[in-house]
């Protein structure tokens, strides 16, 4: 994908949007655009594309579950003051974002960064009627998201268009490299061992992209507040034993206790602690997952190591 082409096409979809009018940075002059980004991943994309022309307020902090978040007064104020709001989309923020935007009195553009992404079907839950929201775990989708963001920034701040296009193209190349690296590393896992069990069902796009079989999750849906029954946990243990799964992966934003129990009963390794996967967001500053690129590389290296590939 060529990022500049995505920007050019996407700009048409965003033309005319914005609560303070387009043609200059909000308020005029050299002031940076105030952009509110809902998730750490989306905020990272905005920072990479926007550079020093944007000031990013990130709503969700590292380790916070996006599925069941409650907005704070500071979040409402940030959205009230925003020139642009960017969401990940596919219903990830559906439980809280619309109400927060309404409470803030914000009447500008809420940029849906999932525009153009081919969405996987949900699991039948009412909360997932829009589909699987974990789209960024496929770098090809991340490239589309970056293009959507660049297009929206260019419309809101036409003077920065060239810079946004240049930054989007540079980051697009990094995403292409990440995709190729992931594919090469996962190819070192014996095919029979490419089986994944995680805390919750967040890696469907990743598995589809790289030919990994998703065997099951400890939490039976995208909603991290759901729980397996005792019988369902026993069934999962039996499936792990039947299919020869080598490890159960915990996630950075969820407690590892149930993953530890399932792994112990199945007699397999549990991957936890610093090796936990980044599923719903990124890690804190200084951690391997502090950026999208870092988090995805960490996930791939961890999966490859645990499933018997070469790292």
C-alpha positions as CSV (number, residue, x, y, z in Angstrom):
1,X,0.0,0.0,0.0
2,X,1.2,3.5,-0.8
3,X,0.4,5.8,2.1
4,X,0.1,8.9,0.1
5,X,-2.5,7.3,-2.2
6,X,-4.5,6.3,0.9
7,X,-4.3,9.9,2.2
8,X,-5.5,11.2,-1.1
9,X,-8.5,8.9,-1.3
10,X,-9.3,9.2,2.4
11,X,-9.3,13.0,2.3
12,X,-12.4,12.9,0.1
13,X,-14.3,11.1,2.9
14,X,-13.3,13.7,5.5
15,X,-13.7,16.8,3.4
16,X,-15.8,19.4,5.1
17,X,-15.5,17.9,8.6
18,X,-14.4,19.7,11.7
19,X,-16.2,21.8,14.3
20,X,-14.0,24.9,13.9
21,X,-13.7,25.0,10.2
22,X,-10.8,23.8,8.0
23,X,-8.1,25.7,6.3
24,X,-5.7,26.3,9.3
25,X,-4.8,24.9,12.6
26,X,-7.6,25.5,15.1
27,X,-7.6,29.1,16.3
28,X,-5.2,30.1,13.5
29,X,-1.5,30.8,13.7
30,X,1.0,28.1,14.5
31,X,-0.9,26.4,17.3
32,X,-0.8,22.6,17.2
33,X,-3.9,20.6,16.6
34,X,-5.4,19.2,19.8
35,X,-6.2,15.6,19.0
36,X,-7.9,13.2,21.4
37,X,-7.1,9.6,20.7
38,X,-9.1,6.9,22.4
39,X,-6.6,4.0,22.7
40,X,-2.8,3.8,23.0
41,X,-2.5,2.2,19.6
42,X,-4.5,5.0,17.9
43,X,-2.6,7.6,19.9
44,X,0.7,6.1,18.7
45,X,-0.4,6.3,15.1
46,X,-1.5,9.9,15.4
47,X,1.9,10.9,17.0
48,X,3.8,9.1,14.2
49,X,1.8,10.9,11.5
50,X,1.2,14.2,13.1
51,X,4.6,14.8,14.6
52,X,5.1,18.3,16.1
53,X,2.0,19.6,14.4
54,X,-0.3,17.8,16.8
55,X,-0.8,17.6,20.6
56,X,-2.2,14.2,21.5
57,X,-4.4,13.5,24.5
58,X,-4.6,9.7,25.0
59,X,-7.7,8.6,26.8
60,X,-6.9,5.0,27.7
61,X,-3.6,4.5,29.6
62,X,-1.4,1.4,29.3
63,X,-3.0,-1.7,31.0
64,X,-6.5,-0.3,30.9
65,X,-9.2,-2.4,29.4
66,X,-10.9,-0.6,26.6
67,X,-14.0,-2.8,26.6
68,X,-15.4,-1.5,29.8
69,X,-13.9,1.9,30.5
70,X,-15.6,4.7,32.3
71,X,-14.7,8.2,31.2
72,X,-13.3,10.7,33.7
73,X,-14.1,14.5,33.9
74,X,-10.6,15.1,32.5
75,X,-11.5,12.9,29.5
76,X,-14.7,14.9,28.9
77,X,-12.8,18.2,29.1
78,X,-10.2,17.0,26.7
79,X,-12.8,16.1,24.1
80,X,-14.6,19.4,24.7
81,X,-11.3,21.2,23.8
82,X,-10.4,19.0,20.9
83,X,-9.9,19.9,17.3
84,X,-10.3,16.2,16.3
85,X,-11.2,13.0,18.0
86,X,-9.9,9.7,16.7
87,X,-11.3,6.3,17.7
88,X,-10.1,2.8,16.8
89,X,-13.6,1.8,15.8
90,X,-15.5,-1.5,15.2
91,X,-17.3,-0.9,18.5
92,X,-14.2,-1.1,20.7
93,X,-15.2,2.1,22.4
94,X,-18.9,1.7,22.0
95,X,-19.7,1.3,25.7
96,X,-18.5,4.8,26.6
97,X,-17.3,7.0,23.7
98,X,-20.6,8.3,22.3
99,X,-21.9,9.3,25.7
100,X,-18.6,11.0,26.5
101,X,-18.6,13.0,23.3
102,X,-22.2,14.0,24.0
103,X,-21.4,15.1,27.5
104,X,-18.5,17.1,26.3
105,X,-20.6,19.0,23.8
106,X,-18.1,18.2,21.0
107,X,-19.6,18.7,17.6
108,X,-16.5,18.1,15.4
109,X,-15.3,15.0,13.5
110,X,-14.9,11.7,15.3
111,X,-12.5,9.9,13.0
112,X,-13.2,6.2,12.7
113,X,-9.7,4.7,12.0
114,X,-11.2,1.4,10.9
115,X,-12.7,2.9,7.7
116,X,-11.7,0.6,4.8
117,X,-10.7,-2.3,7.0
118,X,-12.2,-5.7,6.2
119,X,-13.7,-6.7,9.6
120,X,-13.9,-10.2,10.9
121,X,-17.2,-11.4,12.1
122,X,-18.0,-11.2,15.8
123,X,-18.8,-14.1,18.1
124,X,-22.5,-13.5,18.1
125,X,-22.6,-11.4,21.3
126,X,-24.8,-8.3,21.1
127,X,-21.8,-6.2,22.1
128,X,-19.8,-7.5,19.1
129,X,-22.4,-7.0,16.4
130,X,-20.0,-4.7,14.6
131,X,-17.4,-7.5,14.4
132,X,-14.0,-8.2,16.0
133,X,-12.5,-4.9,17.0
134,X,-8.9,-6.0,17.4
135,X,-8.1,-4.9,13.9
136,X,-4.6,-3.5,14.5
137,X,-3.0,-7.0,15.1
138,X,-2.8,-7.3,11.4
139,X,-0.2,-4.8,10.2
140,X,-2.1,-4.5,6.9
141,X,-5.0,-3.1,8.8
142,X,-2.7,-0.8,10.7
143,X,-1.6,0.6,7.4
144,X,-5.2,1.4,6.5
145,X,-5.7,3.0,9.9
146,X,-2.7,5.2,9.5
147,X,-4.0,6.3,6.1
148,X,-7.4,7.2,7.6
149,X,-5.7,9.3,10.3
150,X,-3.4,11.1,7.9
151,X,-6.3,11.9,5.6
152,X,-8.3,13.4,8.5
153,X,-5.3,15.5,9.8
154,X,-4.7,16.8,6.3
155,X,-8.3,18.0,6.0
156,X,-8.3,19.6,9.4
157,X,-4.9,21.2,8.8
158,X,-4.4,21.7,5.1
159,X,-1.1,23.6,5.7
160,X,0.4,20.4,7.1
161,X,-0.8,18.1,4.3
162,X,2.6,17.5,2.8
163,X,4.2,16.7,6.2
164,X,1.4,14.3,7.1
165,X,1.7,12.5,3.8
166,X,5.5,12.2,4.2
167,X,5.2,10.9,7.8
168,X,2.4,8.5,6.8
169,X,4.5,7.1,4.0
170,X,7.6,6.7,6.2
171,X,5.5,4.9,8.9
172,X,3.8,2.8,6.3
173,X,7.2,1.5,5.2
174,X,7.9,0.5,8.8
175,X,4.6,-1.4,9.0
176,X,5.5,-3.2,5.9
177,X,8.8,-4.3,7.4
178,X,7.0,-5.4,10.6
179,X,4.6,-7.6,8.5
180,X,7.5,-9.2,6.7
181,X,9.5,-9.8,9.9
182,X,6.4,-11.4,11.6
183,X,5.8,-13.7,8.6
184,X,9.5,-14.8,8.5
185,X,9.7,-15.5,12.3
186,X,6.4,-17.4,12.5
187,X,7.4,-19.5,9.5
188,X,10.1,-21.0,11.8
189,X,7.4,-22.5,14.0
190,X,6.6,-26.1,12.9
191,X,3.2,-26.0,11.3
192,X,1.8,-28.5,13.8
193,X,2.8,-26.3,16.7
194,X,1.2,-23.0,15.4
195,X,-1.7,-23.1,17.9
196,X,-2.7,-20.3,20.2
197,X,-4.5,-20.1,23.5
198,X,-4.9,-16.7,25.1
199,X,-6.7,-14.9,27.9
200,X,-9.4,-13.6,25.6
201,X,-10.2,-13.6,21.9
202,X,-8.1,-10.7,20.7
203,X,-5.7,-12.3,18.2
204,X,-8.1,-13.4,15.4
205,X,-6.6,-11.0,12.8
206,X,-3.1,-11.9,13.8
207,X,-3.8,-15.7,13.5
208,X,-5.5,-15.2,10.1
209,X,-2.6,-13.1,8.8
210,X,0.1,-15.6,9.8
211,X,-1.5,-19.0,9.6
212,X,-1.9,-19.7,13.3
213,X,-4.8,-21.9,14.6
214,X,-6.7,-20.2,17.4
215,X,-7.6,-23.0,19.7
216,X,-9.5,-21.1,22.4
217,X,-9.5,-18.4,25.0
218,X,-9.9,-18.4,28.8
219,X,-12.4,-15.6,28.5
220,X,-15.0,-16.8,26.0
221,X,-15.6,-13.6,24.1
222,X,-14.0,-10.2,23.2
223,X,-15.6,-8.9,26.4
224,X,-12.9,-9.2,29.1
225,X,-15.5,-9.2,31.9
226,X,-17.0,-12.5,30.7
227,X,-15.9,-15.8,32.4
228,X,-15.9,-19.5,31.4
229,X,-17.9,-21.9,33.5
230,X,-16.2,-24.8,35.3
231,X,-17.3,-27.1,32.5
232,X,-16.0,-24.7,29.8
233,X,-12.7,-24.5,31.5
234,X,-12.5,-28.3,31.6
235,X,-13.4,-28.4,27.9
236,X,-10.6,-25.9,27.1
237,X,-8.0,-28.0,29.1
238,X,-9.2,-31.1,27.2
239,X,-8.8,-29.2,23.9
240,X,-5.3,-28.1,24.8
241,X,-4.4,-31.6,25.5
242,X,-6.1,-33.0,22.4
243,X,-4.5,-30.5,20.0
244,X,-1.0,-30.5,21.5
245,X,-1.0,-26.8,22.4
246,X,2.4,-25.9,23.9
247,X,1.6,-22.8,25.9
248,X,-1.2,-20.6,27.3
249,X,-0.5,-16.9,26.9
250,X,-1.5,-14.3,29.5
251,X,-2.1,-10.7,28.5
252,X,-0.6,-7.5,29.9
253,X,-4.0,-5.9,30.8
254,X,-5.5,-9.0,32.5
255,X,-4.7,-10.9,35.7
256,X,-2.9,-14.2,34.9
257,X,-4.5,-16.4,37.6
258,X,-6.9,-18.3,35.4
259,X,-4.3,-18.7,32.7
260,X,-2.0,-20.2,35.3
261,X,-4.7,-22.6,36.4
262,X,-5.6,-23.8,32.9
263,X,-1.9,-24.2,32.0
264,X,-1.2,-26.2,35.1
265,X,-4.2,-28.5,34.6
266,X,-3.2,-29.0,30.9
267,X,0.5,-29.5,31.8
268,X,1.8,-26.8,29.5
269,X,3.8,-23.6,29.9
270,X,2.0,-20.4,30.9
271,X,3.5,-17.2,29.4
272,X,3.1,-14.3,31.8
273,X,4.7,-11.4,33.6
274,X,7.1,-9.4,31.4
275,X,6.4,-11.9,28.5
276,X,2.6,-11.3,28.6
277,X,1.1,-10.4,25.2
278,X,-0.1,-6.9,24.4
279,X,-3.6,-7.6,23.4
280,X,-5.9,-4.6,24.0
281,X,-3.3,-1.8,24.1
282,X,0.3,-1.0,24.6
283,X,2.7,-1.0,27.5
284,X,4.0,1.8,29.7
285,X,6.9,4.0,28.7
286,X,10.2,2.1,28.8
287,X,8.6,-1.3,28.3
288,X,9.0,-3.4,25.1
289,X,5.4,-2.6,24.2
290,X,5.5,1.2,24.6
291,X,4.9,1.7,20.9
292,X,2.8,-0.3,18.4
293,X,5.8,-1.5,16.5
294,X,7.5,-2.6,19.8
295,X,4.4,-4.3,21.1
296,X,3.8,-6.3,17.9
297,X,7.5,-7.4,17.8
298,X,7.3,-8.4,21.4
299,X,4.2,-10.4,20.7
300,X,5.7,-12.2,17.8
301,X,9.0,-13.0,19.5
302,X,7.1,-14.3,22.6
303,X,4.8,-16.5,20.5
304,X,7.7,-17.8,18.4
305,X,9.8,-18.7,21.4
306,X,7.0,-20.4,23.3
307,X,5.7,-22.4,20.3
308,X,9.1,-23.7,19.3
309,X,10.3,-21.5,16.5
310,X,13.7,-19.8,16.1
311,X,14.2,-16.4,17.8
